[in-house]
Amino acid sequence: MGAVSQSGQAQVYDATSDEQRGVAVDAAALAIQRGRLVVLPTDTVYGVAADAFDPDAVARLLEAKGRGREMPPPVLVSTATTLDALATKVPDYARELTAAFWPGPLTLVCHDQPSLRWDLGETHGTVAVRMPDHDLAREILDRTGPLAVSSANLTGSPAATDADAAVEMLGDRVAVVVDGGATAGAIPSTIVDVTGDRPRLLRLGMITVAQLDEAMAESGQTVETDTAGDNSSDRTDSADSAN
């Protein structure tokens, strides 16, 4: 059985070895199924996760972080094909971006599928989607389906880059913490709004504007970087938003 420790109300599962990994994934999947919150590592920072299709769980996620419905969490997926199940009217240039950077540190703000029965908050008809480049995170996502995931920190505090930091901030607010070791660093994903005819940069992260433009060379698109006065920027909330 995997190494388990108690911290506050959270069960902390050491998933740094193959022997322990399966137990950690099982515990995380079961907690999500029960509507609980889970902390998990990603390729950027640690995230706190809830079932994206469980409005009560998403509300608990927002409450745990000390934020309101005006700051809806992004959704993490395990495969790029899931994007079309969650979003509609995805432009060709967005497909170029996913082909180049998924899995990876790129979050796309898309038009959401209007038929979906979910409540992520005040999304204004959009959903922010990312496929993380992290095997353990995707293994959990394979078991749970899409997860609403925000950086594992209290609003206004630095995002956790290891399980200990996440436990310190959220240990009494989540059911399970999956300890996958330290993440690569505290730089978050780059966020791009792809709801219009031209992509718009909402937050600069690991992926640079030059890299984004290069990925869209075939379609001739470039990223608009001046979003001053653009209400779409309300979809994210600075560095404390998507992981």
C-alpha positions as CSV (number, residue, x, y, z in Angstrom):
1,M,0.0,0.0,0.0
2,G,1.2,3.5,-0.7
3,A,2.6,5.7,1.9
4,V,-0.2,7.7,3.5
5,S,0.0,10.5,6.1
6,Q,-2.6,12.6,7.8
7,S,-2.4,16.4,7.6
8,G,-5.4,18.3,9.0
9,Q,-8.3,16.6,7.4
10,A,-6.5,15.6,4.2
11,Q,-4.9,12.2,3.5
12,V,-1.5,12.8,1.8
13,Y,-0.5,10.0,-0.6
14,D,3.1,9.7,-1.7
15,A,3.0,9.0,-5.4
16,T,6.7,9.4,-6.1
17,S,7.2,5.6,-6.8
18,D,5.4,3.2,-9.1
19,E,4.5,1.1,-6.1
20,Q,2.7,3.9,-4.4
21,R,1.3,5.6,-7.5
22,G,-1.7,3.4,-8.0
23,V,-3.0,3.8,-4.5
24,A,-2.7,7.6,-4.8
25,V,-4.6,7.6,-8.1
26,D,-7.3,5.3,-6.6
27,A,-7.7,7.6,-3.6
28,A,-7.9,10.8,-5.7
29,A,-10.4,9.2,-8.1
30,L,-12.6,8.1,-5.3
31,A,-12.5,11.4,-3.6
32,I,-13.5,13.2,-6.8
33,Q,-16.4,10.7,-7.3
34,R,-17.6,11.5,-3.8
35,G,-17.6,15.3,-4.5
36,R,-14.5,16.0,-2.5
37,L,-11.5,18.2,-3.4
38,V,-8.1,16.8,-4.3
39,V,-4.7,18.5,-4.6
40,L,-2.6,17.1,-7.5
41,P,0.7,18.0,-9.2
42,T,0.8,19.4,-12.8
43,D,3.5,20.4,-15.1
44,T,3.3,24.0,-13.8
45,V,2.2,24.2,-10.2
46,Y,0.1,22.1,-7.9
47,G,-3.6,22.4,-8.4
48,V,-6.8,21.9,-6.3
49,A,-9.3,19.9,-8.3
50,A,-13.1,19.2,-8.3
51,D,-15.4,17.3,-10.6
52,A,-16.1,19.9,-13.3
53,F,-19.7,18.6,-13.6
54,D,-20.5,18.7,-9.9
55,P,-21.6,22.3,-9.1
56,D,-21.4,21.8,-5.3
57,A,-17.9,20.5,-5.6
58,V,-16.9,23.5,-7.8
59,A,-18.5,25.8,-5.3
60,R,-16.4,24.2,-2.5
61,L,-13.3,24.7,-4.6
62,L,-14.0,28.4,-4.9
63,E,-14.7,28.6,-1.2
64,A,-11.5,26.8,-0.3
65,K,-9.4,29.3,-2.2
66,G,-11.4,32.2,-0.9
67,R,-12.7,33.4,-4.2
68,G,-16.1,34.1,-5.8
69,R,-18.0,32.9,-8.8
70,E,-16.5,35.8,-10.8
71,M,-13.3,33.8,-10.9
72,P,-14.3,30.5,-12.5
73,P,-11.7,27.7,-12.5
74,P,-10.2,26.3,-15.7
75,V,-10.8,22.7,-16.7
76,L,-8.0,20.1,-17.2
77,V,-8.4,17.2,-19.6
78,S,-6.4,14.1,-20.3
79,T,-6.7,14.1,-24.1
80,A,-6.8,16.9,-26.7
81,T,-9.9,15.4,-28.3
82,T,-11.9,16.2,-25.1
83,L,-11.7,19.9,-26.2
84,D,-14.5,19.4,-28.7
85,A,-16.7,17.8,-26.0
86,L,-16.4,20.9,-23.8
87,A,-16.0,23.7,-26.3
88,T,-17.7,24.8,-29.5
89,K,-16.7,27.0,-32.5
90,V,-13.0,26.2,-31.9
91,P,-11.1,28.1,-34.7
92,D,-8.4,26.5,-36.9
93,Y,-5.7,28.6,-35.3
94,A,-6.6,27.2,-31.9
95,R,-6.1,23.7,-33.3
96,E,-2.6,24.8,-34.4
97,L,-1.9,25.8,-30.8
98,T,-3.1,22.6,-29.3
99,A,-1.1,20.6,-31.9
100,A,2.0,22.5,-30.9
101,F,1.6,22.9,-27.1
102,W,-0.7,20.2,-25.8
103,P,0.1,18.5,-23.6
104,G,1.7,21.5,-22.0
105,P,1.4,24.9,-20.3
106,L,-1.2,26.5,-22.6
107,T,-4.7,27.3,-21.4
108,L,-7.3,28.2,-24.1
109,V,-10.4,30.2,-23.3
110,C,-13.1,28.9,-25.7
111,H,-16.8,29.1,-26.2
112,D,-18.3,26.4,-24.0
113,Q,-20.8,23.8,-25.2
114,P,-24.2,25.2,-24.3
115,S,-25.6,21.7,-23.9
116,L,-23.3,20.9,-21.0
117,R,-24.9,20.7,-17.5
118,W,-22.3,22.3,-15.4
119,D,-21.7,25.5,-13.3
120,L,-18.1,26.7,-13.1
121,G,-19.2,30.2,-12.1
122,E,-19.6,33.4,-14.1
123,T,-18.0,32.2,-17.3
124,H,-20.0,34.4,-19.7
125,G,-20.4,31.4,-22.0
126,T,-16.7,30.4,-22.0
127,V,-14.5,27.7,-20.6
128,A,-10.7,27.7,-20.1
129,V,-9.2,24.3,-21.0
130,R,-5.8,22.8,-20.7
131,M,-4.1,19.4,-21.2
132,P,-1.2,19.2,-18.7
133,D,2.1,17.6,-19.6
134,H,2.2,15.5,-16.5
135,D,1.7,11.8,-16.6
136,L,0.4,11.5,-13.0
137,A,-2.1,14.3,-13.5
138,R,-3.3,12.8,-16.8
139,E,-3.6,9.4,-15.1
140,I,-5.9,10.9,-12.6
141,L,-7.9,12.7,-15.3
142,D,-8.3,9.4,-17.2
143,R,-10.1,8.0,-14.2
144,T,-12.1,11.1,-13.3
145,G,-12.9,12.9,-16.5
146,P,-12.5,16.6,-16.8
147,L,-11.6,18.4,-13.6
148,A,-12.1,22.0,-12.6
149,V,-8.6,22.8,-11.4
150,S,-7.2,26.0,-10.0
151,S,-3.7,26.7,-8.5
152,A,-3.3,25.1,-5.1
153,N,-3.1,28.2,-2.9
154,L,-5.2,30.7,-1.1
155,T,-6.2,33.6,-3.2
156,G,-3.4,36.2,-3.1
157,S,-0.7,33.7,-1.9
158,P,2.0,32.1,-4.2
159,A,1.0,28.9,-5.9
160,A,2.3,25.7,-4.3
161,T,5.1,24.0,-6.1
162,D,5.2,21.0,-3.8
163,A,2.7,19.0,-1.7
164,D,3.9,20.5,1.6
165,A,3.1,24.0,0.5
166,A,-0.3,22.9,-0.7
167,V,-1.0,21.2,2.6
168,E,0.0,24.2,4.6
169,M,-2.6,26.3,2.7
170,L,-5.4,23.9,1.9
171,G,-4.8,20.8,4.1
172,D,-7.9,21.4,6.2
173,R,-10.1,22.1,3.1
174,V,-9.4,19.1,0.8
175,A,-9.8,15.3,1.2
176,V,-6.7,14.0,-0.6
177,V,-3.3,15.4,-1.5
178,V,-1.3,13.5,-4.1
179,D,2.4,14.1,-3.5
180,G,4.1,13.8,-6.9
181,G,7.3,15.6,-5.8
182,A,8.2,19.2,-6.6
183,T,7.0,20.7,-9.8
184,A,9.2,22.3,-12.4
185,G,8.7,25.8,-11.0
186,A,6.2,28.5,-10.2
187,I,5.7,29.8,-13.8
188,P,2.0,29.2,-14.7
189,S,0.5,28.4,-18.1
190,T,0.1,31.0,-20.8
191,I,-3.6,31.8,-21.3
192,V,-5.0,32.7,-24.8
193,D,-8.5,33.7,-25.6
194,V,-9.6,31.9,-28.8
195,T,-13.2,33.0,-28.9
196,G,-12.6,35.6,-31.6
197,D,-11.2,35.8,-35.1
198,R,-7.8,36.6,-33.7
199,P,-6.2,35.0,-30.6
200,R,-5.7,37.3,-27.6
201,L,-3.2,37.0,-24.9
202,L,-4.7,37.0,-21.4
203,R,-1.7,36.0,-19.4
204,L,1.9,35.4,-20.3
205,G,3.3,32.2,-18.8
206,M,5.7,29.5,-19.9
207,I,4.9,29.8,-23.6
208,T,6.1,33.1,-25.2
209,V,4.3,35.2,-27.7
210,A,7.0,34.4,-30.3
211,Q,6.3,30.7,-29.8
212,L,2.6,31.1,-30.1
213,D,3.0,33.1,-33.4
214,E,5.4,30.5,-34.8
215,A,2.9,27.7,-34.1
216,M,0.2,29.6,-36.1
217,A,2.5,30.5,-39.0
218,E,0.5,28.3,-41.4
219,S,-2.7,30.1,-40.8
220,G,-1.0,33.5,-40.8
221,Q,-2.3,34.4,-37.3
222,T,-0.5,36.4,-34.6
223,V,-1.5,36.9,-31.0
224,E,-3.0,40.2,-30.0
225,T,-1.2,41.3,-26.9
226,D,-3.0,44.5,-26.0
227,T,-6.1,43.5,-24.1
228,A,-6.6,46.7,-22.2
229,G,-10.3,47.4,-21.7
230,D,-11.2,43.9,-22.9
231,N,-13.8,42.2,-20.7
232,S,-12.4,38.8,-21.7
233,S,-9.6,39.4,-19.3
234,D,-12.1,39.0,-16.5
235,R,-12.1,35.3,-17.4
236,T,-8.7,35.0,-15.6
237,D,-7.5,36.7,-12.4
238,S,-3.8,37.3,-12.9
239,A,-1.2,34.8,-11.8
240,D,-3.6,33.3,-9.2
241,S,-5.9,31.8,-11.9
242,A,-5.1,28.8,-14.1
243,N,-2.3,26.6,-13.2
